[in-house]
Amino acid sequence: MIEAQAPQLAGTLSAGLAQLGLSLDDAQRALLLDYVALLDKWNKTYSLTAIREPERMVPHHLLDSLAPLAHFRAGTNARILDVGSGFGTPGIPLAIARPDWQLFLLDSNHKKTTFLRQAIVDLRLANVTVVTERVEAFRPEAPFDVITSRAFSDLAEFVKLTRHLLRDGGEWAALKGVYPHEEIALLPAGVKTAGVDTLNVPGIDAERHLVHLVVGDN
């Protein structure tokens, strides 16, 4: 089925990338669509995502993950941790778009990390590491420049569970829906916002925000 939809999916992806102002080459676009094909295939057995139509996966999983890309404060060779990565968003799309970054996809669900490991093999993503672990127990060899998440938890819990994983001078970049006024107000002492970007995701009629958090006085 997805082969027959390939031209439509490619057109939706190309139009969305253009609206986001992202320039990805043909190989990167092909990898993104290959990821959708893998997700569609595995989803039939493992129910990884409630979105079952590939034509909806493009905006809701690919474009939604790539919309914050230009707002990430990370340079070449940055170490990025995707907490509660699930079936790989935003981590896998980010890894495809930025092969110079090192992405670590962390999830405690073995079913989901089994899919992630197969996906990075099939997509040949040398810049991705999958970790099956609870975030509070994770002890990497080095801390991370950016820690991100998509629907993992509220902001206070997010920073509490991951504080030991952030390098000095690094930041949290949390993907949220509506502007999280209450969550920001409840941030723990020693953590402050460093900006909130409003994201417009092509094909999604809903609010999206990227919340930047850093260590500092509230």
N, CA, C and O of each residue as an XYZ file, in Angstrom:
872
protein
N       0.829     -1.213      0.000
C       0.000      0.000      0.000
C       0.857      1.254      0.000
O       0.591      2.197     -0.746
N       1.917      1.265      0.862
C       2.698      2.489      0.985
C       3.471      2.794     -0.292
O       3.738      3.959     -0.587
N       3.839      1.746     -1.068
C       4.530      1.983     -2.328
C       3.649      2.787     -3.276
O       4.126      3.685     -3.969
N       2.356      2.458     -3.301
C       1.433      3.180     -4.172
C       1.263      4.624     -3.736
O       0.951      5.493     -4.550
N       1.466      4.877     -2.457
C       1.310      6.227     -1.918
C       2.597      7.043     -1.982
O       2.605      8.220     -1.622
N       3.682      6.426     -2.438
C       4.991      7.071     -2.369
C       5.025      8.467     -2.996
O       5.548      9.389     -2.369
N       4.494      8.662     -4.201
C       4.539     10.015     -4.773
C       3.784     11.044     -3.928
O       4.237     12.176     -3.762
N       2.636     10.639     -3.400
C       1.850     11.550     -2.565
C       2.599     11.891     -1.284
O       2.653     13.051     -0.876
N       3.177     10.869     -0.652
C       3.918     11.097      0.590
C       5.135     11.982      0.346
O       5.432     12.872      1.142
N       5.837     11.732     -0.759
C       7.007     12.542     -1.088
C       6.613     13.990     -1.330
O       7.331     14.910     -0.939
N       5.466     14.189     -1.980
C       4.995     15.549     -2.238
C       4.621     16.266     -0.953
O       4.931     17.445     -0.781
N       3.954     15.558     -0.049
C       3.581     16.152      1.235
C       4.824     16.521      2.038
O       4.885     17.586      2.652
N       5.813     15.628      2.027
C       7.055     15.887      2.760
C       7.787     17.085      2.164
O       8.230     17.966      2.900
N       7.918     17.127      0.842
C       8.641     18.220      0.189
C       7.974     19.568      0.453
O       8.644     20.559      0.747
N       6.654     19.591      0.345
C       5.922     20.836      0.595
C       6.090     21.280      2.041
O       6.265     22.466      2.320
N       6.035     20.314      2.964
C       6.196     20.639      4.374
C       7.581     21.151      4.699
O       7.724     22.111      5.456
N       8.606     20.527      4.140
C       9.981     20.973      4.369
C      10.181     22.389      3.833
O      10.870     23.205      4.445
N       9.569     22.668      2.683
C       9.675     24.012      2.104
C       9.034     25.043      3.027
O       9.581     26.128      3.222
N       7.879     24.709      3.592
C       7.213     25.636      4.516
C       8.033     25.862      5.772
O       8.007     26.947      6.352
N       8.762     24.835      6.192
C       9.603     24.954      7.387
C      10.947     25.620      7.082
O      11.694     25.966      7.998
N      11.246     25.796      5.806
C      12.510     26.391      5.423
C      13.691     25.462      5.589
O      14.821     25.907      5.794
N      13.422     24.149      5.499
C      14.481     23.158      5.673
C      14.921     22.610      4.323
O      14.092     22.234      3.494
N      16.211     22.569      4.114
C      16.766     22.057      2.864
C      17.429     20.705      3.119
O      18.547     20.638      3.629
N      16.730     19.636      2.759
C      17.274     18.282      2.890
C      17.464     17.698      1.507
O      16.670     17.955      0.602
N      18.527     16.904      1.341
C      18.785     16.342      0.010
C      17.885     15.132     -0.249
O      17.145     14.685      0.628
N      17.969     14.620     -1.469
C      17.089     13.519     -1.872
C      17.287     12.285     -1.000
O      16.327     11.588     -0.673
N      18.538     12.018     -0.627
C      18.822     10.839      0.201
C      18.177     10.982      1.578
O      17.633     10.015      2.112
N      18.236     12.163      2.145
C      17.620     12.390      3.459
C      16.099     12.263      3.379
O      15.476     11.682      4.268
N      15.505     12.803      2.323
C      14.048     12.700      2.164
C      13.633     11.236      1.988
O      12.608     10.801      2.513
N      14.447     10.488      1.241
C      14.143      9.067      1.044
C      14.217      8.317      2.374
O      13.389      7.445      2.637
N      15.202      8.647      3.215
C      15.329      8.001      4.521
C      14.129      8.317      5.416
O      13.637      7.438      6.124
N      13.664      9.548      5.387
C      12.495      9.922      6.185
C      11.275      9.109      5.768
O      10.508      8.651      6.615
N      11.099      8.934      4.468
C       9.953      8.154      3.987
C      10.157      6.658      4.255
O       9.189      5.933      4.485
N      11.399      6.201      4.228
C      11.679      4.807      4.603
C      11.331      4.568      6.072
O      10.846      3.499      6.442
N      11.582      5.563      6.888
C      11.222      5.471      8.309
C       9.713      5.349      8.477
O       9.238      4.546      9.280
N       8.964      6.136      7.728
C       7.496      6.030      7.764
C       7.052      4.632      7.322
O       6.142      4.054      7.916
N       7.689      4.093      6.290
C       7.340      2.755      5.804
C       7.603      1.704      6.884
O       6.794      0.797      7.076
N       8.738      1.825      7.591
C       9.052      0.895      8.680
C       8.038      1.022      9.815
O       7.575      0.022     10.363
N       7.708      2.236     10.152
C       6.742      2.473     11.223
C       5.380      1.900     10.856
O       4.706      1.290     11.686
N       4.988      2.100      9.614
C       3.712      1.558      9.137
C       3.709      0.025      9.204
O       2.718     -0.582      9.609
N       4.817     -0.585      8.808
C       4.924     -2.042      8.813
C       4.866     -2.600     10.231
O       4.096     -3.519     10.508
N       5.674     -2.046     11.122
C       5.734     -2.544     12.499
C       4.460     -2.218     13.278
O       4.063     -2.959     14.178
N       3.834     -1.117     12.924
C       2.658     -0.678     13.665
C       1.501     -1.664     13.541
O       0.656     -1.755     14.432
N       1.467     -2.392     12.447
C       0.393     -3.364     12.234
C       0.439     -4.489     13.271
O      -0.588     -5.084     13.597
N       1.633     -4.774     13.783
C       1.802     -5.854     14.759
C       1.984     -5.329     16.179
O       1.453     -5.900     17.132
N       2.733     -4.242     16.314
C       3.149     -3.802     17.648
C       2.407     -2.568     18.171
O       2.611     -2.171     19.318
N       1.553     -1.958     17.348
C       0.767     -0.789     17.783
C       1.654      0.259     18.452
O       1.454      0.610     19.614
N       2.628      0.747     17.705
C       3.577      1.724     18.237
C       2.989      3.129     18.310
O       3.343      3.911     19.192
N       2.094      3.446     17.384
C       1.492      4.768     17.334
C       0.018      4.655     16.984
O      -0.386      3.766     16.234
N      -0.789      5.569     17.535
C      -2.225      5.567     17.248
C      -2.521      6.067     15.842
O      -3.607      5.839     15.309
N      -1.545      6.753     15.241
C      -1.708      7.220     13.865
C      -1.301      6.097     12.926
O      -0.130      5.719     12.879
N      -2.245      5.569     12.189
C      -2.003      4.371     11.385
C      -1.877      4.643      9.887
O      -1.464      3.761      9.134
N      -2.220      5.831      9.453
C      -2.178      6.137      8.025
C      -0.861      6.831      7.686
O      -0.549      7.862      8.282
N      -0.078      6.296      6.748
C       1.197      6.928      6.374
C       1.046      8.395      5.974
O       1.926      9.211      6.247
N      -0.083      8.730      5.320
C      -0.270     10.121      4.901
C      -0.423     11.065      6.092
O      -0.196     12.268      5.960
N      -0.807     10.531      7.252
C      -0.879     11.349      8.471
C       0.419     11.274      9.264
O       0.730     12.180     10.037
N       1.184     10.188      9.073
C       2.467     10.080      9.762
C       3.443     11.154      9.283
O       4.274     11.627     10.058
N       3.345     11.540      8.009
C       4.293     12.534      7.480
C       4.195     13.854      8.254
O       5.215     14.326      8.755
N       3.003     14.471      8.375
C       2.958     15.699      9.180
C       3.096     15.459     10.679
O       3.797     16.210     11.358
N       2.437     14.421     11.208
C       2.370     14.250     12.655
C       3.650     13.685     13.264
O       3.919     13.910     14.444
N       4.437     12.961     12.486
C       5.666     12.392     13.029
C       6.931     12.992     12.404
O       7.879     13.308     13.122
N       6.956     13.152     11.076
C       8.152     13.718     10.443
C       8.222     15.231     10.615
O       9.176     15.748     11.197
N       7.219     15.940     10.113
C       7.266     17.406     10.143
C       7.181     17.942     11.565
O       7.809     18.950     11.889
N       6.409     17.272     12.413
C       6.302     17.694     13.809
C       7.645     17.562     14.524
O       7.965     18.370     15.395
N       8.427     16.553     14.162
C       9.748     16.362     14.759
C      10.776     17.342     14.196
O      11.701     17.748     14.898
N      10.612     17.718     12.930
C      11.590     18.581     12.265
C      11.312     20.065     12.443
O      12.201     20.891     12.235
N      10.078     20.417     12.829
C       9.723     21.835     12.987
C      10.641     22.588     13.950
O      10.955     23.750     13.695
N      11.083     21.964     15.049
C      11.964     22.699     15.970
C      13.436     22.693     15.572
O      14.255     23.289     16.271
N      13.789     22.046     14.485
C      15.198     21.829     14.136
C      15.999     23.129     14.115
O      17.090     23.198     14.682
N      15.461     24.152     13.467
C      16.202     25.411     13.346
C      16.356     26.128     14.680
O      17.172     27.040     14.808
N      15.570     25.716     15.675
C      15.597     26.390     16.975
C      16.469     25.674     18.004
O      16.675     26.185     19.105
N      16.983     24.490     17.651
C      17.862     23.776     18.574
C      19.188     24.521     18.674
O      19.778     24.901     17.663
N      19.643     24.723     19.893
C      20.904     25.434     20.109
C      22.013     24.403     20.275
O      22.498     24.143     21.376
N      22.389     23.837     19.156
C      23.376     22.751     19.172
C      24.263     22.868     17.942
O      23.779     23.002     16.818
N      25.558     22.817     18.172
C      26.507     22.924     17.068
C      26.888     21.570     16.503
O      26.293     20.548     16.844
N      27.875     21.578     15.646
C      28.377     20.347     15.034
C      28.874     19.386     16.115
O      29.487     19.797     17.100
N      28.597     18.108     15.909
C      29.002     17.037     16.828
C      28.303     17.093     18.180
O      28.783     16.508     19.152
N      27.182     17.786     18.249
C      26.436     17.870     19.506
C      25.898     16.506     19.906
O      25.554     15.680     19.061
N      25.835     16.291     21.212
C      25.239     15.087     21.772
C      23.818     15.440     22.220
O      23.622     16.297     23.082
N      22.834     14.769     21.623
C      21.431     15.056     21.877
C      20.779     13.817     22.474
O      20.921     12.718     21.938
N      20.067     13.990     23.580
C      19.326     12.891     24.198
C      17.829     13.100     23.987
O      17.282     14.143     24.344
N      17.174     12.099     23.404
C      15.722     12.101     23.215
C      15.129     11.182     24.281
O      15.236      9.959     24.188
N      14.504     11.784     25.294
C      13.988     11.031     26.438
C      12.566     10.549     26.155
O      11.722     11.315     25.690
N      12.310      9.266     26.442
C      11.000      8.712     26.137
C      10.753      8.713     24.648
O       9.685      9.113     24.184
N      11.747      8.262     23.898
C      11.717      8.386     22.441
C      10.578      7.608     21.789
O      10.138      7.948     20.691
N      10.096      6.552     22.474
C       8.979      5.787     21.907
C       9.369      5.109     20.612
O      10.266      4.267     20.587
N       8.689      5.479     19.531
C       9.006      4.898     18.220
C       9.996      5.768     17.438
O      10.181      5.578     16.236
N      10.641      6.740     18.142
C      11.747      7.453     17.508
C      11.521      8.905     17.170
O      12.250      9.463     16.349
N      10.528      9.539     17.779
C      10.327     10.960     17.502
C      10.574     11.789     18.756
O      10.085     11.445     19.832
N      11.324     12.872     18.626
C      11.846     13.447     17.386
C      13.202     12.897     16.947
O      13.747     13.345     15.938
N      13.754     11.933     17.687
C      15.138     11.532     17.489
C      15.533     11.076     16.108
O      16.531     11.551     15.565
N      14.769     10.155     15.515
C      15.168      9.618     14.210
C      15.090     10.679     13.114
O      16.050     10.818     12.355
N      13.990     11.439     12.991
C      14.000     12.508     11.987
C      15.138     13.517     12.191
O      15.735     13.978     11.219
N      15.438     13.858     13.437
C      16.542     14.780     13.704
C      17.878     14.179     13.277
O      18.728     14.875     12.721
N      18.059     12.884     13.538
C      19.310     12.216     13.160
C      19.485     12.179     11.646
O      20.601     12.305     11.141
N      18.388     12.007     10.929
C      18.458     11.995      9.461
C      18.780     13.398      8.939
O      19.581     13.553      8.017
N      18.157     14.408      9.530
C      18.362     15.780      9.071
C      19.733     16.322      9.453
O      20.292     17.155      8.738
N      20.283     15.856     10.580
C      21.580     16.348     11.062
C      22.517     15.173     11.332
O      22.692     14.779     12.485
N      23.123     14.609     10.283
C      24.019     13.470     10.472
C      25.273     13.821     11.264
O      26.006     12.928     11.690
N      25.529     15.119     11.466
C      26.690     15.535     12.261
C      26.403     15.491     13.760
O      27.326     15.598     14.567
N      25.132     15.335     14.139
C      24.784     15.204     15.554
C      24.815     13.747     15.982
O      24.607     12.848     15.167
N      25.078     13.516     17.266
C      24.983     12.182     17.844
C      23.691     12.109     18.653
O      23.548     12.790     19.669
N      22.756     11.285     18.202
C      21.453     11.155     18.855
C      21.410      9.908     19.720
O      21.808      8.829     19.282
N      20.927     10.054     20.950
C      20.712      8.939     21.855
C      19.216      8.852     22.123
O      18.614      9.795     22.637
N      18.617      7.710     21.768
C      17.180      7.517     21.920
C      16.946      6.618     23.124
O      17.304      5.441     23.107
N      16.344      7.175     24.166
C      16.170      6.444     25.414
C      14.694      6.143     25.658
O      13.844      7.030     25.576
N      14.405      4.873     25.960
C      13.058      4.476     26.344
C      13.167      3.204     27.182
O      14.034      2.365     26.941
N      12.288      3.072     28.155
C      12.324      1.899     29.016
C      11.492      0.741     28.470
O      11.531     -0.361     29.016
N      10.736      0.986     27.391
C       9.853     -0.021     26.810
C      10.632     -0.886     25.809
O      11.067     -0.392     24.769
N      10.803     -2.153     26.118
C      11.620     -3.035     25.273
C      11.026     -3.203     23.878
O      11.765     -3.288     22.897
N       9.716     -3.252     23.781
C       9.079     -3.388     22.473
C       9.450     -2.215     21.570
O       9.750     -2.392     20.389
N       9.425     -1.025     22.142
C       9.728      0.161     21.347
C      11.204      0.249     20.998
O      11.550      0.629     19.880
N      12.085     -0.098     21.942
C      13.510     -0.024     21.623
C      13.937     -1.133     20.669
O      14.924     -0.985     19.949
N      13.202     -2.237     20.659
C      13.461     -3.272     19.640
C      13.194     -2.708     18.254
O      13.978     -2.914     17.328
N      12.081     -1.995     18.119
C      11.797     -1.332     16.841
C      12.875     -0.313     16.511
O      13.346     -0.257     15.375
N      13.273      0.495     17.492
C      14.280      1.527     17.237
C      15.591      0.921     16.749
O      16.215      1.437     15.821
N      16.002     -0.169     17.375
C      17.262     -0.797     16.967
C      17.174     -1.335     15.536
O      18.124     -1.213     14.763
N      16.040     -1.924     15.194
C      15.874     -2.419     13.834
C      15.833     -1.260     12.842
O      16.376     -1.354     11.742
N      15.184     -0.170     13.241
C      15.081      0.989     12.359
C      16.454      1.581     12.051
O      16.735      1.921     10.902
N      17.314      1.707     13.067
C      18.609      2.326     12.791
C      19.503      1.405     11.957
O      20.386      1.876     11.240
N      19.272      0.081     12.054
C      19.992     -0.850     11.188
C      19.496     -0.715      9.749
O      20.289     -0.575      8.818
N      18.171     -0.759      9.581
C      17.595     -0.686      8.233
C      17.884      0.653      7.563
O      18.105      0.708      6.353
N      17.884      1.721      8.336
C      18.114      3.059      7.779
C      19.601      3.426      7.756
O      19.981      4.467      7.220
N      20.430      2.572      8.336
C      21.881      2.760      8.371
C      22.262      4.102      9.005
O      23.040      4.878      8.450
N      21.696      4.339     10.165
C      21.953      5.584     10.884
C      23.100      5.379     11.866
O      22.901      4.903     12.983
N      24.296      5.742     11.435
C      25.487      5.528     12.250
C      25.576      6.501     13.422
O      26.378      6.300     14.334
N      24.764      7.547     13.404
C      24.835      8.575     14.447
C      23.753      8.413     15.515
O      23.441      9.365     16.230
N      23.176      7.208     15.625
C      22.104      6.967     16.588
C      22.470      5.811     17.515
O      22.948      4.767     17.073
N      22.238      6.019     18.798
C      22.411      4.978     19.806
C      21.089      4.793     20.531
O      20.465      5.772     20.940
N      20.653      3.550     20.696
C      19.401      3.252     21.389
C      19.719      2.746     22.791
O      20.599      1.903     22.972
N      19.000      3.263     23.776
C      19.219      2.882     25.173
C      17.891      2.415     25.774
O      16.912      3.162     25.785
N      17.865      1.179     26.271
C      16.691      0.672     26.981
C      16.953      0.821     28.471
O      17.651      0.010     29.079
N      16.381      1.872     29.049
C      16.706      2.201     30.433
C      15.692      3.215     30.963
O      15.131      3.997     30.195
N      15.464      3.199     32.247
C      14.714      4.293     32.867
C      15.643      5.497     32.961
O      16.820      5.353     33.293
N      15.122      6.673     32.672
C      15.989      7.836     32.540
C      16.730      8.141     33.834
O      17.886      8.562     33.796
N      16.083      7.934     34.981
C      16.743      8.275     36.244
C      17.905      7.333     36.559
O      18.773      7.661     37.367
N      17.919      6.156     35.915
C      18.990      5.188     36.144
C      20.095      5.264     35.084
O      21.124      4.601     35.218
N      19.894      6.053     34.049
C      20.829      6.132     32.931
C      22.087      6.884     33.352
O      22.016      7.996     33.873
N      23.233      6.263     33.119
C      24.512      6.877     33.445
C      25.427      6.780     32.222
O      26.197      5.827     32.106
N      25.354      7.744     31.317
C      26.169      7.695     30.096
C      27.631      8.024     30.372
O      27.984      8.476     31.461
N      28.473      7.792     29.374
C      29.892      8.092     29.529
C      30.154      9.589     29.590
O      31.124     10.031     30.206
N      29.286     10.370     28.948
C      29.452     11.823     28.928
C      28.067     12.472     28.951
O      27.099     11.873     28.484
N      27.964     13.691     29.489
C      26.669     14.369     29.530
C      26.271     14.893     28.155
O      27.026     14.778     27.190
N      25.077     15.470     28.082
C      24.501     15.870     26.788
C      24.412     17.386     26.640
O      24.204     18.119     27.606
N      24.576     17.825     25.396
C      24.464     19.251     25.081
C      23.007     19.708     25.105
O      22.695     20.803     25.575
N      22.117     18.852     24.591
C      20.688     19.149     24.555
C      19.926     17.893     24.968
O      20.229     16.792     24.509
N      18.942     18.070     25.833
C      18.034     16.980     26.191
C      16.639     17.386     25.740
O      16.129     18.429     26.148
N      16.028     16.570     24.907
C      14.723     16.891     24.362
C      13.718     15.798     24.691
O      14.091     14.706     25.118
N      12.457     16.099     24.492
C      11.406     15.102     24.675
C      10.160     15.566     23.944
O       9.968     16.756     23.695
N       9.330     14.610     23.611
C       8.056     14.890     22.952
C       6.987     14.131     23.740
O       6.869     12.910     23.632
N       6.218     14.869     24.528
C       5.135     14.264     25.332
C       5.655     13.248     26.349
O       5.037     12.204     26.557
N       6.785     13.550     26.978
C       7.346     12.643     27.985
C       6.727     12.877     29.357
O       6.255     11.937     29.998
N       6.727     14.127     29.808
C       6.188     14.451     31.134
C       6.030     15.960     31.224
O       6.319     16.679     30.268
N       5.565     16.442     32.386
C       5.534     17.891     32.570
C       6.963     18.395     32.754
O       7.875     17.608     33.007
N       7.151     19.690     32.626
C       8.496     20.257     32.612
C       9.250     20.029     33.919
O      10.444     19.730     33.898
N       8.570     20.167     35.052
C       9.245     19.987     36.334
C       9.788     18.569     36.481
O      10.919     18.375     36.926
N       8.983     17.587     36.107
C       9.419     16.185     36.187
C      10.532     15.914     35.184
O      11.480     15.187     35.480
N      10.413     16.494     34.011
C      11.409     16.324     32.948
C      12.791     16.766     33.423
O      13.761     16.018     33.294
N      12.885     17.974     33.971
C      14.199     18.455     34.392
C      14.690     17.723     35.645
O      15.891     17.509     35.811
N      13.767     17.344     36.518
C      14.158     16.618     37.729
C      14.809     15.281     37.377
O      15.837     14.915     37.947
N      14.200     14.550     36.428
C      14.686     13.218     36.082
C      15.958     13.240     35.238
O      16.680     12.244     35.180
N      16.235     14.363     34.587
C      17.343     14.404     33.628
C      18.461     15.360     34.016
O      19.426     15.518     33.268
N      18.345     15.998     35.169
C      19.339     17.010     35.542
C      20.753     16.442     35.541
O      21.696     17.134     35.157
N      20.911     15.199     35.962
C      22.247     14.596     36.031
C      22.835     14.291     34.653
O      24.006     13.929     34.541
N      22.022     14.438     33.606
C      22.460     14.089     32.256
C      22.861     15.299     31.411
O      23.397     15.140     30.314
N      22.605     16.505     31.919
C      22.861     17.729     31.149
C      24.253     18.258     31.450
O      24.645     18.371     32.612
N      24.989     18.576     30.413
C      26.327     19.133     30.630
C      26.220     20.577     31.123
O      25.186     21.223     30.954
N      27.276     21.069     31.721
C      27.330     22.469     32.116
C      27.182     23.343     30.877
O      27.918     23.172     29.905
N      26.240     24.276     30.906
C      26.019     25.138     29.756
C      25.071     24.562     28.729
O      24.778     25.212     27.726
N      24.577     23.339     28.963
C      23.637     22.729     28.032
C      22.220     23.222     28.285
O      21.986     24.063     29.154
N      21.276     22.686     27.511
C      19.886     23.107     27.698
C      18.914     21.964     27.459
O      19.204     21.002     26.748
N      17.753     22.108     28.079
C      16.627     21.246     27.771
C      15.815     21.911     26.666
O      15.656     23.132     26.665
N      15.303     21.128     25.734
C      14.461     21.641     24.661
C      13.231     20.739     24.590
O      13.245     19.688     23.950
N      12.168     21.178     25.263
C      10.973     20.337     25.405
C       9.915     20.714     24.378
O       9.547     21.882     24.250
N       9.429     19.713     23.647
C       8.366     19.926     22.671
C       7.019     19.849     23.374
O       6.704     18.858     24.032
N       6.233     20.905     23.226
C       4.935     20.999     23.886
C       3.862     21.405     22.881
O       4.153     21.888     21.787
N       2.612     21.192     23.289
C       1.487     21.620     22.470
C       1.172     23.085     22.759
O       1.876     23.977     22.285
N       0.113     23.337     23.539
C      -0.222     24.710     23.906
C       0.863     25.279     24.803
O       1.621     24.535     25.424
N       0.933     26.593     24.867
C       1.951     27.264     25.681
C       1.792     26.810     27.139
O       0.725     26.988     27.726
N       2.841     26.227     27.725
C       2.699     25.610     29.056
C       2.902     26.593     30.209
O       3.860     26.466     30.972
N       2.010     27.566     30.336
C       2.150     28.591     31.369
C       2.296     27.978     32.766
O       3.203     28.333     33.518
N       1.387     27.051     33.100
C       1.394     26.480     34.447
C       2.653     25.658     34.703
O       3.231     25.723     35.788
N       3.076     24.885     33.706
C       4.282     24.067     33.890
C       5.512     24.945     34.104
O       6.371     24.624     34.926
N       5.599     26.038     33.375
C       6.738     26.955     33.534
C       6.722     27.568     34.935
O       7.768     27.735     35.563
N       5.529     27.896     35.411
C       5.411     28.493     36.748
C       5.841     27.523     37.845
O       6.236     27.952     38.929
N       5.767     26.232     37.575
C       6.087     25.218     38.582
C       7.500     24.640     38.424
O       7.825     23.623     39.038
N       8.330     25.277     37.610
C       9.704     24.795     37.457
C      10.431     24.844     38.794
O      10.205     25.758     39.588
N      11.302     23.872     39.051
C      12.019     23.866     40.332
C      13.031     25.006     40.409
O      13.437     25.569     39.393
N      13.422     25.327     41.628
C      14.446     26.350     41.835
C      15.727     25.950     41.119
O      16.115     24.782     41.113
N      16.371     26.937     40.519
C      17.619     26.666     39.815
C      17.456     26.337     38.353
O      18.443     26.073     37.667
N      16.214     26.346     37.853
C      15.958     26.110     36.424
C      15.077     27.242     35.908
O      14.084     27.596     36.543
N      15.435     27.807     34.765
C      14.656     28.915     34.219
C      14.452     28.734     32.714
O      15.175     27.981     32.061
N      13.464     29.431     32.187
C      13.232     29.397     30.749
C      14.251     30.298     30.054
O      14.630     31.350     30.569
N      14.678     29.865     28.887
C      15.600     30.660     28.072
C      14.958     30.970     26.728
O      15.644     31.195     25.731
N      13.627     30.978     26.719
C      12.896     31.278     25.490
C      11.894     30.189     25.158
O      12.093     29.019     25.488
N      10.821     30.585     24.506
C       9.803     29.644     24.034
C       9.498     29.991     22.576
O       9.057     31.100     22.275
N       9.735     29.042     21.681
C       9.486     29.249     20.251
C       8.114     28.711     19.880
O       7.747     27.603     20.269
N       7.359     29.498     19.126
C       6.092     29.038     18.567
C       6.377     28.351     17.240
O       7.000     28.939     16.356
N       5.927     27.116     17.096
C       6.184     26.327     15.889
C       4.908     26.183     15.070
O       3.834     25.917     15.610
N       5.041     26.361     13.782
C       3.919     26.137     12.869
C       4.230     24.903     12.038
O       5.087     24.932     11.154
N       3.525     23.825     12.331
C       3.806     22.552     11.664
C       2.851     22.365     10.487
O       1.637     22.312     10.685
N       3.373     22.266      9.276
C       2.509     22.060      8.113
C       1.654     20.805      8.261
O       2.161     19.735      8.595
N       0.361     20.945      8.010
C      -0.529     19.793      8.060
C      -1.101     19.494      9.425
O      -1.887     18.559      9.574
N      -0.716     20.285     10.442
C      -1.233     20.072     11.794
C      -1.904     21.352     12.277
O      -1.260     22.393     12.412
N      -3.189     21.262     12.531
C      -3.953     22.410     12.990
C      -4.038     22.391     14.514
O      -5.104     22.181     15.093
N      -2.904     22.613     15.139
C      -2.819     22.610     16.600
C      -1.587     23.401     17.011
O      -0.641     23.549     16.237
N      -1.611     23.906     18.236
C      -0.476     24.676     18.729
C       0.722     23.775     19.011
O       0.578     22.639     19.463
N       1.899     24.312     18.734
C       3.143     23.629     19.049
C       4.147     24.661     19.559
O       4.257     25.758     19.012
N       4.874     24.298     20.606
C       5.889     25.189     21.161
C       7.139     24.391     21.515
O       7.062     23.210     21.853
N       8.279     25.049     21.431
C       9.543     24.476     21.887
C      10.020     25.325     23.055
O      10.288     26.517     22.908
N      10.122     24.679     24.237
C      10.496     25.385     25.468
C      11.969     25.127     25.762
O      12.389     23.982     25.924
N      12.744     26.198     25.828
C      14.167     26.105     26.165
C      14.341     26.361     27.658
O      13.867     27.370     28.180
N      15.017     25.451     28.335
C      15.253     25.579     29.777
C      16.740     25.440     30.048
O      17.429     24.647     29.408
N      17.224     26.219     31.004
C      18.633     26.153     31.376
C      18.757     26.220     32.890
O      17.820     26.598     33.593
N      19.936     25.843     33.374
C      20.224     25.980     34.797
C      20.506     27.445     35.083
O      21.326     28.070     34.410
N      19.824     27.991     36.084
C      20.010     29.386     36.432
C      18.968     29.825     37.422
O      18.062     29.057     37.746
N      19.071     31.036     37.909
C      18.113     31.550     38.861
C      16.768     31.798     38.193
O      16.709     32.305     37.073
N      15.677     31.437     38.889
C      14.336     31.635     38.343
C      14.008     33.128     38.276
O      12.919     33.501     37.842
